[in-house]
Amino acid sequence: MREAAAVQPEQAQPEQAQPEQARCGPGDGRPGWFWGEPSDGPPADAPLHALLLAASRIMGTFYAGTLTQAGLRISPAGLGVLRVLLAGDGLKSSDVASRGWSSPGTLTSVVNTLVREGYVERRSDAGDRRVVRLFVTDKGRQVCADYFAFAGPQWRDAFGFVDPADEPVIREFFTDLIEHFSELIRKERGK
């Protein structure tokens, strides 16, 4: 078997050059921002995925904080499950996991807590007793209503810095991002 000769960067011809691969790190400048150093803001060359992961972590912290400030006994994951069920009450756990982009194992743990707190009920399917469906209780509906009433203004204020003229572009980017990653997850799960 013949070994291919390695092409050194200085020898590469433009037509042979490979497209730049997405970097996994924080970017070349000021790497501290990626690891949580608050005074070390993101550099101009930070990869998009690194920026999105950092923004997701910060928004997750803000989200958890709004739940705590509202005085509600529910986790962000629990509220996410309730939101899925409010859109489609009576779903099977596997459907909730799929719609909420989580694993069945993670969902089981979250649902166990929601059942224990009285936010969700498990009921056997009338047509097939082997199938268990999840339903939001009145207490679960109330915790959602309480959260949205309390946190809605906080979320609007948090995004008040966005120029309304930029919103359509940002909305399109996030819609495309959600659709793209949903498709990647479906492919990964063989669906």
PAPAVEX-50980 format. One record per atom (N, C-alpha, C): x, y, z. Coordinates in pm, whole numbers, padded with zeros to 5 digits, always signed. Layout:
BEGIN
XYZ ...
% end
This chain:
BEGIN
+00084-00116+00000 +00000+00000+00000 +00089+00124+00000 +00060+00214-00089 +00142+00333-00103 +00092+00443-00008 +00184+00503+00064 +00148+00609+00158 +00142+00741+00084 +00035+00815+00107 +00019+00945+00040 +00116+01045+00103 +00174+01126+00017 +00266+01229+00066 +00187+01340+00132 +00232+01382+00248 +00165+01491+00318 +00198+01622+00249 +00099+01704+00231 +00119+01835+00169 +00143+01935+00281 +00254+02001+00278 +00285+02103+00376 +00209+02230+00340 +00165+02307+00440 +00087+02426+00413 +00153+02520+00311 +00286+02536+00319 +00352+02627+00227 +00355+02572+00085 +00333+02440+00068 +00332+02380-00064 +00193+02373-00124 +00090+02394-00045 -00047+02378-00094 -00077+02481-00202 -00139+02434-00307 -00185+02521-00413 -00327+02566-00378 -00370+02682-00424 -00504+02728-00389 -00612+02627-00423 -00601+02558-00538 -00705+02462-00576 -00699+02335-00490 -00588+02310-00420 -00576+02193-00335 -00613+02223-00190 -00619+02350-00155 -00644+02386-00016 -00782+02339+00027 -00788+02286+00147 -00914+02239+00203 -00987+02358+00264 -01121+02351+00263 -01193+02459+00330 -01157+02459+00478 -01158+02578+00537 -01122+02588+00678 -01222+02509+00761 -01172+02426+00850 -01257+02347+00938 -01302+02435+01054 -01421+02406+01104 -01471+02480+01219 -01382+02452+01339 -01337+02558+01403 -01255+02539+01523 -01346+02503+01639 -01291+02424+01730 -01369+02384+01848 -01338+02471+01968 -01229+02543+01963 -01188+02622+02078 -01250+02760+02080 -01203+02844+02169 -01263+02975+02190 -01225+03081+02088 -01132+03054+02001 -01080+03156+01910 -00938+03190+01951 -00872+03267+01869 -00730+03295+01893 -00707+03398+02003 -00797+03492+02019 -00772+03598+02116 -00853+03580+02242 -00799+03618+02355 -00866+03620+02485 -00946+03493+02514 -00880+03378+02530 -00953+03254+02553 -01026+03247+02686 -00994+03335+02780 -01058+03330+02911 -01209+03343+02905 -01261+03419+02808 -01406+03439+02800 -01479+03307+02781 -01417+03215+02708 -01479+03086+02678 -01492+03002+02804 -01400+03019+02896 -01398+02937+03018 -01463+03009+03135 -01523+03124+03111 -01600+03190+03216 -01535+03308+03282 -01428+03359+03228 -01364+03478+03285 -01448+03600+03245 -01519+03661+03341 -01613+03766+03306 -01551+03891+03245 -01428+03923+03280 -01366+04044+03227 -01303+04023+03091 -01310+03902+03042 -01245+03866+02917 -01352+03839+02811 -01411+03947+02754 -01520+03931+02657 -01478+03855+02534 -01575+03809+02454 -01544+03729+02336 -01465+03807+02232 -01366+03743+02173 -01289+03809+02067 -01368+03814+01937 -01329+03899+01848 -01397+03916+01720 -01393+03789+01636 -01292+03703+01656 -01280+03581+01575 -01338+03457+01642 -01416+03474+01748 -01472+03359+01817 -01563+03281+01723 -01550+03148+01720 -01636+03066+01633 -01783+03080+01675 -01874+03071+01579 -02016+03085+01608 -02065+02987+01713 -02022+02860+01702 -02071+02762+01799 -02024+02796+01940 -01905+02849+01953 -01856+02886+02086 -01936+03002+02142 -01969+03098+02057 -02053+03210+02101 -02192+03161+02142 -02248+03072+02062 -02381+03022+02093 -02381+02940+02222 -02279+02857+02242 -02272+02779+02367 -02258+02871+02488 -02176+02975+02475 -02159+03070+02586 -02291+03143+02612 -02358+03187+02506 -02486+03257+02522 -02589+03163+02584 -02590+03037+02544 -02685+02940+02600 -02661+02921+02750 -02534+02912+02789 -02504+02896+02932 -02552+03018+03011 -02525+03136+02958 -02564+03259+03028 -02716+03270+03035 -02783+03240+02925 -02929+03247+02924 -02989+03140+03015 -02927+03022+03022 -02974+02918+03113 -02965+02963+03258 -02859+03033+03291 -02843+03087+03426 -02950+03192+03454 -02974+03279+03355 -03078+03381+03369 -03214+03315+03388 -03244+03212+03307 -03370+03138+03312 -03389+03076+03451 -03288+03007+03501 -03296+02946+03634 -03317+03054+03740 -03252+03168+03723 -03268+03279+03817 -03410+03333+03820 -03473+03339+03702 -03612+03388+03699 -03705+03291+03770 -03677+03161+03760 -03758+03062+03833 -03741+03079+03984 -03618+03099+04027 -03589+03118+04169 -03656+03245+04220 -03641+03354+04144 -03701+03482+04185 -03853+03473+04192 -03912+03391+04106 -04058+03374+04107 -04103+03289+04225 -04007+03224+04293 -04040+03142+04409 -04106+03010+04372 -04081+02961+04252 -04146+02839+04206 -04058+02718+04230 -04120+02608+04269 -04048+02483+04294 -04048+02399+04168 -03971+02442+04070 -03962+02369+03944 -03830+02406+03878 -03772+02308+03810 -03645+02332+03740 -03673+02381+03599 -03573+02439+03533 -03591+02476+03392 -03632+02355+03306 -03573+02239+03333 -03609+02119+03257 -03755+02081+03283 -03798+02093+03406 -03937+02062+03440 -04034+02157+03372 -04001+02285+03371 -04086+02381+03303 -04089+02353+03153 -03976+02310+03099 -03971+02274+02957 -04065+02159+02925 -04069+02058+03011 -04160+01945+02991 -04305+01993+02999 -04335+02078+03096 -04472+02130+03107 -04511+02208+02983 -04419+02285+02928 -04448+02361+02805 -04481+02267+02689 -04406+02158+02677 -04435+02060+02571 -04573+02001+02593 -04605+01966+02717 -04735+01906+02746 -04850+02007+02731 -04826+02132+02758 -04931+02232+02737 -04966+02242+02588 -04868+02218+02504 -04892+02221+02359 -04952+02090+02310 -04936+01981+02386 -04987+01850+02343 -05010+01760+02461 -05107+01794+02544 -05133+01714+02664 -05169+01571+02627 -05121+01476+02708 -05152+01336+02685 -05052+01264+02596 -04935+01322+02580 -04831+01259+02498 -04765+01144+02574 -04707+01052+02499 -04623+00948+02558 -04489+01013+02595 -04419+00952+02691 -04289+01006+02732 -04193+01018+02615 -04192+00918+02527 -04100+00922+02413 -04129+01041+02323 -04258+01078+02308 -04294+01194+02227 -04251+01325+02294 -04267+01331+02426 -04224+01450+02500 -04073+01466+02487 -04000+01355+02502 -03854+01360+02490 -03814+01408+02352 -03878+01356+02249 -03845+01394+02113 -03875+01541+02088 -03990+01587+02130 -04027+01728+02108 -03944+01823+02193 -03897+01775+02307 -03817+01860+02395 -03668+01843+02376 -03627+01767+02275 -03486+01744+02241 -03407+01689+02359 -03467+01593+02431 -03394+01533+02542 -03394+01381+02527 -03315+01316+02608 -03309+01170+02604 -03423+01114+02689 -03471+00994+02657 -03576+00933+02738 -03536+00917+02885 -03409+00884+02911 -03363+00868+03049 -03370+00997+03128 -03328+01106+03066 -03335+01236+03132 -03480+01274+03156 -03564+01248+03056 -03705+01283+03069 -03771+01206+03183 -03739+01080+03198 -03798+00999+03306 -03768+01060+03442 -03646+01102+03462 -03607+01164+03589 -03684+01294+03613 -03695+01376+03510 -03767+01504+03523 -03915+01477+03550 -03975+01385+03475 -04117+01354+03493 -04142+01296+03633 -04053+01213+03683 -04069+01160+03819 -04082+01275+03920 -03999+01375+03904 -04004+01492+03993 -04135+01569+03973 -04176+01587+03849 -04301+01660+03822 -04422+01586+03880 -04422+01454+03872 -04530+01374+03930 -04529+01389+04083 -04410+01378+04142 -04397+01389+04289 -04446+01527+04338 -04420+01632+04259 -04461+01768+04297 -04608+01797+04264 -04672+01704+04192 -04813+01722+04158 -04838+01803+04032 -04736+01823+03949 -04750+01902+03826 -04794+01818+03706 -04769+01688+03710 -04798+01598+03599 -04858+01469+03655 -04947+01410+03577 -05001+01277+03610 -04967+01180+03497 -04938+01056+03537 -04923+00947+03440 -05055+00871+03437 -05106+00846+03315 -05230+00769+03301 -05212+00665+03192 -05269+00547+03216 -05266+00442+03114 -05356+00483+02998 -05312+00451+02878 -05389+00477+02757 -05513+00387+02756 -05627+00444+02726 -05752+00366+02726 -05751+00256+02621 -05685+00280+02509 -05682+00182+02401 -05575+00075+02415 -05469+00107+02489 -05358+00013+02507 -05301+00036+02646 -05335-00048+02739 -05297-00030+02880 -05146-00030+02901 -05071-00080+02802 -04924-00081+02815 -04866+00058+02794 -04940+00144+02727 -04894+00279+02696 -04932+00374+02810 -04836+00453+02856 -04859+00552+02960 -04849+00690+02898 -04945+00773+02929 -04948+00909+02876 -04931+01009+02990 -04878+01126+02956 -04851+01230+03055 -04950+01344+03038 -05003+01390+03151 -05101+01499+03150 -05062+01605+03252 -05078+01731+03214 -05051+01843+03305 -05169+01855+03401 -05140+01869+03528 -05245+01889+03628 -05278+02038+03636 -05383+02070+03710 -05418+02211+03732 -05301+02283+03801 -05237+02214+03895 -05122+02273+03964 -05008+02301+03865 -04987+02211+03768 -04885+02232+03666 -04919+02349+03575 -05046+02362+03539 -05089+02476+03457 -05069+02607+03533 -05098+02602+03663 -05084+02723+03745 -04937+02765+03758 -04847+02668+03777 -04706+02704+03790 -04656+02767+03660 -04703+02718+03546 -04665+02778+03417 -04720+02920+03406 -04848+02938+03439 -04909+03071+03433 -04836+03167+03526 -04804+03120+03646 -04732+03205+03742 -04595+03244+03687 -04525+03147+03628 -04392+03177+03574 -04401+03279+03461 -04490+03256+03367 -04497+03345+03250 -04540+03485+03291 -04631+03496+03389 -04672+03628+03436 -04556+03701+03504 -04477+03628+03581 -04364+03689+03651 -04248+03717+03556 -04210+03618+03477 -04086+03627+03400 -04101+03694+03264 -04223+03700+03212 -04243+03762+03080 -04180+03901+03071 -04210+03990+03165 -04149+04123+03160 -03996+04119+03174 -03945+04025+03254 -03799+04015+03268 -03734+03974+03136 -03796+03879+03066 -03740+03836+02937 -03748+03949+02835 -03861+04023+02835 -03871+04138+02741 -03763+04240+02772 -03742+04269+02900 -03636+04364+02938 -03498+04312+02900 -03476+04181+02917 -03346+04122+02885 -03312+04138+02738 -03412+04137+02653 -03388+04152+02509 -03416+04294+02460 -03433+04386+02552 -03459+04525+02516 -03345+04592+02443 -03226+04535+02451 -03110+04593+02383 -03111+04568+02232 -03195+04475+02186 -03198+04440+02044 -03273+04547+01967 -03209+04598+01864 -03271+04696+01775 -03386+04628+01701 -03507+04683+01708 -03620+04620+01639 -03594+04596+01489 -03511+04679+01428 -03479+04659+01286 -03397+04532+01264 -03325+04488+01369 -03243+04366+01358 -03323+04239+01388 -03437+04252+01452 -03513+04134+01494 -03545+04036+01381 -03590+04080+01265 -03621+03981+01160 -03501+03895+01121 -03383+03953+01114 -03263+03877+01078 -03226+03780+01189 -03231+03827+01312 -03199+03742+01427 -03300+03628+01437 -03429+03660+01421 -03534+03559+01428 -03514+03454+01319 -03481+03498+01198 -03459+03404+01088 -03338+03315+01118 -03231+03373+01171 -03113+03294+01205 -03147+03185+01306 -03218+03223+01415 -03250+03125+01518 -03351+03022+01469 -03445+03063+01387 -03540+02966+01330 -03466+02865+01244 -03377+02914+01158 -03297+02824+01074 -03208+02733+01160 -03149+02789+01264 -03063+02712+01354 -03141+02600+01422 -03260+02632+01472 -03343+02532+01539 -03382+02422+01440 -03424+02461+01321 -03462+02361+01220 -03343+02273+01181 -03227+02335+01162 -03108+02260+01122 -03066+02160+01230 -03057+02205+01354 -03015+02115+01460 -03122+02011+01493 -03249+02045+01475 -03354+01944+01491 -03337+01833+01389 -03304+01870+01268 -03281+01770+01164 -03157+01686+01196 -03051+01749+01243 -02932+01674+01283 -02964+01573+01393 -03044+01614+01490 -03082+01524+01598 -03167+01409+01545 -03263+01441+01456 -03345+01333+01398 -03258+01232+01325 -03163+01279+01247 -03072+01189+01174 -02990+01107+01273 -02938+01171+01376 -02856+01102+01476 -02937+00991+01545 -03065+01016+01566 -03152+00918+01634 -03219+00822+01536 -03184+00836+01407 -03236+00743+01307 -03382+00763+01273 -03428+00886+01279 -03570+00914+01250 -03586+00996+01126 
% end
